[in-house]
């Protein structure tokens, strides 16, 4: 593996070939905000918050750092007026769906995002896919998946699998940026297997 | 649709998980919809998670998880048909069939669906029944067209 030297926020960073810009930045201790990224999972490029400005041979373009490989002599700016403006709008759009998510609120303060800019459409899920991908890639149970498309897309537990696997796992719960996952699970449990988890409580 | 026929379809794709969509499409085409038993069989044979099947069959409009009628009625509500009075055609269809767009009647005769543009805007408003296009249609003609189907 050959080494690649690039510049992130004015700092020389050495990275291994094949690494993403996001990984390189993290390894150098430079923070890039993310919502759908998880180190154990394949990059998803769903939230787009990790967008950064990349300069190569005099031209500046916007790249999504979690799916962009490092290149020699790349000059990355993780904060700029352009990047901040895009992140602000993205956050405002996400906040229309999950206005009370602590993770989104923290980022909103940082980027000056106004959670009332867009009409509220509280679906709570922001489609980061962390639960779906964690269950498929790490736990390998596929107890939760996406259904639908576009504005009607949502996460959905598979009752037959969830009733057997989820009560002893729940590893995806802390990953959810909005807590909608927990709500979806409780709903599935109440509808499809109401008696299985009440037993341990009655001790 | 019996399990043997589903197995035949799966076998014709050598049971490969990468042919999941093609297999589902063939079952959909022959059976008109995807019953749960069929999906369970596909899942067992291809060894794919049920969440992936769910994702696919709810993503593509070509798939239906509920029984469909013998005749597929499509009313174009694209921009051109809309300004040429597609809503009146839709109202008429809903009045005759007694169901709303997206539904199937109890006799499984008609499934009514609104569609985007069907690509012949000059013929708007357009009504499609089982793939046959009826252009420049009026509410009165709509009634006659639907009556000709059993």
Interface residues (C-beta under 8 A of the other chain):
Chain A: X132 X136 X142 X143 X144 X145 X146 X147 X148 X149 X156 X158 X160 X161
Chain B: X49 X50 X51 X52 X54 X55 X58 X59
